[in-house]
């Protein structure tokens, strides 16, 4: 793994940032992508002591920016071995009849189209060498629709379908493709979903949610399996969570 290069989208917070820290520990070269250059700079400074780090500042929703950024990679970072499509979001928790169109656009543009744009830019690098590993960060919402989850759940169901399609189409090239689908993870996710509303503070109260580091640990496990082993689909909950709607809370 030491000479491998991994590209991580959504690397400035949550699962993306934790994964960057985990992979850096093992000397994996990192291409960290995000919209917040100041955060990218901070992470690069911290991790450059452990490995080689290059940052790309773009929004996955912007097709041209995605391709320009990935095409701009310096020679030492051009050979991407691992792609972690982590950038994703949820906006609002409204029933379908009162859903906000801007929220819908944001979720579909980032969770689905953004994942496709980045993959489209990186896959030729892998097919040319007949090797590579793509991990798409899905969600338990991609396996189970819950009340008021409508479009978010739809976007994550799409991630799973796209992952399966990728695995089938890239099979002749020996490229591994899989999805990791977390349940409740304590990140900025709820702050974004509830747009800073105080209700976000209660989402993780009364139980121990998954932490970003838990998912980072799983990602490292997945990418270090032997060449003949591919973790195609993995669902992970915290112990307190039984399904999308059942969580044991001590409050």
C-alpha angles and dihedrals in degrees: 000000000000097000095038123112123219127193115206123189120205088028099153098079147007119002094357094055093043090050091051090054092047096049092044089059088063096048097252112156111242136215104189118197128193147128097247110075093186091059092044089053092050093050092044091053092050097046100038088082088066105034146348112290131189123180130210119196112206144114113249089220090067106082096193093046090052094053094040092051096048092043089053094061114129117246094260091059102037097094101077111190100173129034118193110190097199104143108111143130148189122220122194131339102236132145112255094255093060098032119141114243093212089054090051092050092049093052096046093042095051105029098041113014094036091052090049094048094051092044091049090053095048105036096074088058088057099041090052090059097034091233140086145107127238121193118187116197105223127164142235081255086071089064103037130032115218133190112291090004093103106128097024090052089046091054092050093046085055090053090056093048091048090048091054091047091050092050091052096044095043095045093097089059096053092242117152116225127182145150129230111203116194126190118208111354120178103237139116086285095105093044088058094042094051093036094237094311115153090243087077090068091063098052094088099033124118099023141047109263123199113277124224088246090060091059092042088055090052092048090054090049091051095050093047098057116118117276093261094052123083122178096215101181131005128181118194130183132175111251092256093058120080099168140342091287104029117079124156106227125184095215 
